[in-house]
């Protein structure tokens, strides 16, 4: 009887940890999407076509990080291909 109660207690703790982990993953996904949307919005003021050229969020952030504040650059598709497929 005591072993069964201990098992039920640990099982309830495990369920609690699992539910907290799922909630944390949902929050992280929501915050990541918010930051990516802000990055696209802010960088869209300087280069609005980039969001249409690069639909992938990770590749978009890598390119923005690489370009930085350099707004006058020649569009080189080899440059985009290098980041999109890596």
Protein Blocks (a to p, Z undefined) as FASTA:
>chain_A
ZZmmmmmmmmmmmmmmmmmmmmmmmmmmmmmmmmmmmmmmmmmmmmmmlmmmmmcfklmm
mmmmmnmmafbdcddfklmmmmmmZZ
